Amino acid sequence: MTTMTEASVREFKMPDVGEGLTEAEILKWYVKLGDEVTDGQVVCEVETAKAAVELPIPYDGVVRELHFPEGTTVAVGMSIIAVDVSGGAAPAEAPAPAAEPEPEKKPEGRQPVLVGYGVAASSTKRRPRKGPQVPVQEPAPVQETPAVIQAELNGHGAPVAALKERPLAKPPVRKLAKDLGVDLTTIVPSGPDGIITREDVHAAAAPEPAVVETPAPTAAPAQAPAPVPTYDTARETRIPVKGVRKATAAAMVGSAFTAPHVTEFVTVDVTRTMKLVEELKRSDKYGMQGLRVNPLLLIAKALLVAIKRNPDVNASWDEANQEIVQKHYVNLGIAAATPRGLIVPNIKDAHAKTLPQLAQALSELVVTAKDGKTSPAAMQGGTVTITNVGVFGVDTGTPILNPGESAILAVGAIKLQPWVHKGKVKPRQVTTLALSFDHRLVDGELGSKVLADVAAILEQPKRLITWA
């Protein structure tokens, strides 16, 4: 009875939801012990070094155990939840009395043996599943394994009647096996009376499982005693560095000490840009109805135009091959502050988008980031980034490059300031832009041209409509 129970439990392990991630923190469980789950149901939310991700489970069954509490950081590959897949599954798979036709012939004086049953470990590459064994009343020193059958077909023995035996499985299970390319004769059944179940087919189609962790190592992280504070808890609060914050810190340190940063500044009269923002919000002749229009949209478009005019700025440094890789596309990163830390998702192929398309993509990016649903893929492959520090009332800054990128544009607060306009001092909307770039890729001339180009476009933004 114990063997049957253990065989019905499936362990779901922490997957690598990004590229090369080694751990993730369990933020929230959506199920509890005893809950029924279905294939594809989201059971928990985890935070990796790049984003918060919801994990669906690939089984139908009942939750038997949650191995880790919320807030625990778990290594990729460790089991996080156990699901009993036997509840309700076995009756559904049980065959009707007339579901399977009787074999045409049976060997006289012997009990029927399923082809593949009792295969030695060396005769197959698949790991046999634990499950109820089909009793064979005859001791039969030699069983009809695939190896024996093949030998007989090759002329080393007479054909055996076991070749005509069909593995016991319902038609839907046979179709599933056919779709997944699984040979039913290689599966050891786990269902009652030797029936092959849907779970058996899924297990046979899955990659060779890793060795299951013993309960002791699994439970150890949760049972470890909390460290005794060595500081005054009334006067200090210490926050563990993990997840997005940990990854951001490591990336920024690596960038700061790898790429030689240079930052240039320019102060710009953006009065006309602010007027165009209001015009786009009110007018319906530019195709911007229902879209979110703000200064960041026009600044992003201005940067894309400047990159098109100065394409050498859009590159990366290949240290291994000692090459400069020029990009013929722009994946425009937008730095976003979230409760979990700073993330930089990017708009793929932003260079090819019209102004309305860019507005739509920018709006979706911001909403997804604030909801904590940004996927790891959305934060990979960026080429150039914009960080809007002006939303915090800051004039500007010296931003650090996002790793692997050549430039980052910081946008300061837009303020009403006295400005000489057409020979007279007038109140104008003014901001300061700062462009940081990798001096291995971008020299002072190129960086200055890009920054001056962005400033010129924002001073006369009507041209953005032409380039939209």
C-alpha angles and dihedrals in degrees: 000000000000092000092054092050094050091047091056094056117093121197117215111207130207105267128212098252093180136032111297097339113162103193145012136195120236104234101176140357116219093190137049137201112300096021118135115235132191133210108281096017116140108242103173147000120234133187119222128185088275111034149336111276133187115226121215119202120231097215141078113223148079125305107250102172141001104210098197134034124231113284095036120129109223128193118240109264097032118121112251104174136022120212125193104220095183097078107106092342099094097055090049090054096042109114123236115246092257097032094107124043117235115256114262092235137017126192109259117251094011137097117243113266122202112239108253094021113134095014113171115245091246094057097064138036094217120094109239115240123235113248146119112314123229107240117238110200095196115072088222105182090208119048125196099255122168088255092055092045091051090050091052092049089052091059100265094114144000117284110266127222089237088080089072094051115107120212111250109255137132119250094255089053091049090051091049090051091050092050091050094044094242121151107225091207090067095056125095104217122234100186126097117286091012097299116159110230133205089254090056090056093047090050092050091050093049122089119267104288121238121243109286113246116245117247093249098064091040094054096039098084092052094045097045110120116249113257116256109248113245094194138065103277091193092059102032139044120198122201119198113238108232144125117019094355092054093048092046092050093050092046094049093049090049092048095046093052097038107043118052102234125214122181127196128185137208131178114218137195102229097173092118091047091055090049090051090051090057091045092052090050093053103035126076097195096087098057093248098121112141093005126120110251122188139144092269090063093057093042090052091050091048090053091050091052091049091051090051089054092044105032095167090075090067100076145103136222118245103202095181094056097027092234138133110230112208114205120218091196134054122226098188113212120209115198110226128190111219134172088260094051140271117330130177113209115177138217107239116232091357090165091069097051126102119229093264091047091049090050091052093048093046092050093050091047093053095046093048092049094050090050090052092238100118109136123227090243090059090060097049130087100025118162106182130012140207122205117190105206090160091083087073093052093256119144094219142301146211102259123203116236119257104246112270095017130109103214145014127194120211117203117205131207116293108232138174106251138163107267135174105246121173091344096310133093108246137162107264137172105256135179138174122232124200123195118196117190142174106260091207088066104024123044124202094267096053093043091050092050093052094048093045090048092054090049093049092051092050091050090054102026098162087088088067089071089058091050094043 
